[in-house]
């Protein structure tokens, strides 16, 4: 069922979502809020944009040209609808395309690439979700890590940044593949449910043709041991972090 929701509690920002598809979650909120946007960055692209929540939030952080790329036509249509509702057509465009094809046609064009990609390898699964939209969003059916990093190398200008969120358990693999495509990891931030639990999510920034030098940020802890939200996580739920 289609519905119109607030974005991060902002009553003047709305987003269309459908319960049959993937709704935006913590992953997208982290990606949109923690990604480094430099003054010199002119063009931003969001791969696997889904219903467009990342470009919508990014539009609050900067005045840049933003493109969202989504392979699924139904979900791309929702994103386009949200962009029009928020009167952001002059700043955000949604393209329904396979990111591999899009990258081949836009070589060295973008300064910043964002992506909340599918997390799960196909060979690890015994069954798929019967809902095709959710299956494509969750599993590497049309885009795996190697292909994603290849696309990043193609589409980014030299010294362009690639920001992504992924499962912490795949961190070593992610770093190895990034290096394969000359994408130097520059920043990592781990996400934990509580300080006593292992990280389940990781935010990563890499730079095309970047020099070595890694910053490991303080982790994002969602909840105190008494179950209350931490101050940082509470703020992340309520507003765009500038």
N, C-alpha and C positions, 0 to 999 in steps of 0.2 A: 504494500500500500504506500502510495506517495504522500509525503508530508513536507511541510515547510518549517524548518527549525532555526533557532538562533545559532549564531556562530560565537562561541566563547562567551555567551551571555550578552553580547552586544545586540541590542534591539534593532539597531539600524543596519545590521548585517545578517542576512538570512541565507539559508542553503536548502535546496531541495534534496530530499533523501527518499529512498524507497526501501522498505523492510525486506524486499526480496533480494536486494543487492547489499554490498558492503557499506555500512555507515562509517563515517570518519571516526577515528579513535585516537588514543594517546599517541600512537606512532606519528600520525600526521601533524598533531599539535606540536610535538617535539621538533619535528623536521622544520615546520614553518617558523617556529619561534627561535630556535638556536642556530639556524644557518647564518653564517657570516655573509653580510651583504656589504661589499666595499663601495666607496663613492665612485670608483672608476667603472664599476659594473654597469653595463647599459642594457644587456639582454639576458633574461632569466628564462629557463625552461624547466618544467616539472613533468618528469616521466611518470607514467602510471597514475595520472592525476585523479582518477576516480571521479567523484562528483565536484571536484574543483576546490576543495576546502583549502589546500595549501596555497594556490595562487590568490585566493580571496584574502587569507590572512596576510600573506606577503604584501599585498596591495596596501595594507595598513602600515607596514614598516618602511616602505620606500615608494618612490614614484618612478618605476622602471617599466620597460616593455616586458610583459610576462606571457609565456605560451604554456598551455597545459596540453599534454599528449595522452590520449586514452584510446586503447584498441577496441573497446567494447562500445558499439554504437549507442545502445540504450543509456549507458552510464554517461557517455560523452554528451548526450542530449540533455541529461539532467544538469551537468556542469554548465552547459551553454545557457540553460534556463536560469540558473542561479546567477551567472554573470550578468545577464540582462536585468534580472530583478534588482540587483544591487547597483545598476547603472555603471558597470565597470568595463563596458565594451571597448572603450577607448584605450584601456590599459591591459586588458587580459583577452586573449583569444584561445579558444579550445579547438584542437585538431584531433579528429578521429583517424588514427593511423597506428600502425605497428611502429614502435620506437626504432626498430632496426631500419625500417624503410625511411622513417623521418630523418634519422641520423645520416644516412647516405646522401640525402638531398639537402642537408644543411651543414656541410663540413666547416669546422672552425668558425662558427657563427655566434656562439654563446659564451658569456662570461661566467655564468653560474648555472649548474645543473643540480636539481633536487630530485630525489626519488625515494619513495616508499615501495620497494619492489615486492613481488611474491617471495615468501620466505622458505617454502618447503620444496625439496627435491622430489621429482616425480617418482623416481625409483624407490623412494623410501615409503611409498604409500601402497596400501593394499586396496583401498577403495577411495572413490572420489565423491565429493558432495554432489548430490543430484542437481543442484542449482548450478548451471554452467557459469553464471556471472561470479558467484562466490568462489568456484573452483579456479577460475582464471585469475582472480585477485589473490588467492592464497598460494597457488602452486606454480612451479616453473614450467608451465605448459608451453608458453609462447616466448618466455624471456628468462634465461638463467643468468647466474652471476657473471659468467665469462662473457656472454653476449652483452650484458648491461655495461660492463667495464669497457668493452670494445666500442660500444656506442658512445660512452663518455669521452673516450679518447678522440673519436671522430668529430663530435659535435662541439667540443670545447676549444676555445682559443688557447694558445700557450699561456700558462699561468692561470688558466681558468680553474674554478673550484667545483668540486663534485661533492655534494652532501647527501648522505643517505642514512636511513635507520634500518637495522636488521637485528636478527637474533644473536645474542651474545655468543651462543654456542658455536656460531660459524665465523667468529672473528678472525681466527688464523687463516682460514680459507679466503676470506674477504681480502685481507691484507696481501696475501700471496698473489691473488688475481689482480688486485689494483697495481701492484708493482710490475706485473707482467705487461701491463699496458701503460707503463711510465706515469702512473698516478701515485704520487707520493703522499702517504698518510701524514697529515699535519695536526689533527686534533681528534680526540676520542672522549666521549662522555658516556659513562655507564648509567643504566637505570635499574633501580632496585625497588621492590615492593616495600621492604623495610630494611633497616641497616643490618639485620641479622640474616637476611636471605640473599642468595647469590643473584647476580645481575641476570635479567632475562632479556634485556633490550640494550642496544648500543647505538649511539649516534656517532657518525664518522665523517670527517672532512678530509678530502684528498685534493691535491693540486697537480694539474697536468704539467709535466716537466719541472715539478717543484724540487727545491733543495731539501735534504734531510733535516729533520727537526720536528719532534713530536711534543705536543702539549696534551697531557691527560687531565681533563677538567675534574673538578670535584663532582662526585656522582649526584644524580637526581634521586632522592629518596621520596617515595610517594607517601608513606604513612609512618607516624611515630609508633612506638611499641604499644601505646595505649589505643591505637586505632584511629587517632586523629590525623587529618592531612597535615603534612609538613607545610611550612610557610611558602616554600618555593612551588610545591605542587599545587597548592591552593591558588596561588597567583597565576600559575599556568592555566588553570581551569577558568579563570575569570577575565583575563585580559591578555592583550598582545604584549609580549615582553620586548621592549625596545633596546 
